[in-house]
Amino acid sequence: MSAINAYLSVVYEEARLRGYHFDESKLEAVGHIEAIPVTTGQIAFEWQHLLGKLATRSPHLYEQWRDVAQPEPHPLFAPCPGSIESWEKMVRIGNRAG
């Protein structure tokens, strides 16, 4: 639960900065949370998956973000070398994974 609250506290702050409504009363206090390791391959996979969705659902946002080769991860995650995680369910359709 602490990791979820740590994740959502950053989402809340970003929402606040963008003027979105986010009910912070559902968040609990965040203590010290160790960074969660995530492979650079998994980050790249997730980024390409998101870009694929944006291309269809929000072409304007896709155009805005498509040239970002390596996004900055959430501060809770610590990138480390590696490929896509073994637990990732991948279905290849053309060049996209879902």
Contacts in CASP RR format, 6 or more apart in sequence:
PFRMAT RR
TARGET T0000
AUTHOR 0000-0000-0000
METHOD contacts of the structure
MODEL  1
MSAINAYLSVVYEEARLRGYHFDESKLEAVGHIEAIPVTTGQIAFEWQHL
LGKLATRSPHLYEQWRDVAQPEPHPLFAPCPGSIESWEKMVRIGNRAG
1 28 0 8 1.000
2 30 0 8 1.000
2 31 0 8 1.000
2 33 0 8 1.000
3 33 0 8 1.000
3 36 0 8 1.000
3 76 0 8 1.000
5 27 0 8 1.000
5 28 0 8 1.000
5 29 0 8 1.000
5 30 0 8 1.000
6 30 0 8 1.000
6 31 0 8 1.000
6 33 0 8 1.000
6 76 0 8 1.000
7 74 0 8 1.000
7 76 0 8 1.000
8 27 0 8 1.000
9 27 0 8 1.000
9 30 0 8 1.000
10 74 0 8 1.000
10 75 0 8 1.000
10 76 0 8 1.000
11 22 0 8 1.000
12 22 0 8 1.000
12 24 0 8 1.000
12 27 0 8 1.000
15 21 0 8 1.000
15 22 0 8 1.000
16 22 0 8 1.000
33 76 0 8 1.000
35 75 0 8 1.000
35 76 0 8 1.000
35 77 0 8 1.000
35 78 0 8 1.000
36 76 0 8 1.000
36 77 0 8 1.000
36 78 0 8 1.000
37 77 0 8 1.000
37 78 0 8 1.000
37 79 0 8 1.000
37 80 0 8 1.000
38 73 0 8 1.000
38 77 0 8 1.000
38 78 0 8 1.000
38 79 0 8 1.000
38 80 0 8 1.000
39 79 0 8 1.000
39 80 0 8 1.000
39 81 0 8 1.000
39 82 0 8 1.000
39 83 0 8 1.000
39 84 0 8 1.000
39 85 0 8 1.000
40 79 0 8 1.000
40 80 0 8 1.000
40 81 0 8 1.000
40 82 0 8 1.000
41 82 0 8 1.000
41 83 0 8 1.000
41 84 0 8 1.000
42 82 0 8 1.000
42 83 0 8 1.000
42 84 0 8 1.000
42 85 0 8 1.000
42 88 0 8 1.000
43 70 0 8 1.000
43 71 0 8 1.000
43 73 0 8 1.000
43 77 0 8 1.000
43 79 0 8 1.000
44 70 0 8 1.000
45 84 0 8 1.000
45 88 0 8 1.000
45 97 0 8 1.000
47 68 0 8 1.000
47 70 0 8 1.000
47 71 0 8 1.000
48 96 0 8 1.000
48 97 0 8 1.000
49 96 0 8 1.000
49 97 0 8 1.000
49 98 0 8 1.000
51 62 0 8 1.000
51 65 0 8 1.000
51 66 0 8 1.000
52 62 0 8 1.000
52 96 0 8 1.000
54 61 0 8 1.000
54 62 0 8 1.000
54 65 0 8 1.000
54 66 0 8 1.000
55 62 0 8 1.000
55 66 0 8 1.000
73 79 0 8 1.000
84 90 0 8 1.000
89 98 0 8 1.000
90 97 0 8 1.000
90 98 0 8 1.000
91 97 0 8 1.000
91 98 0 8 1.000
END
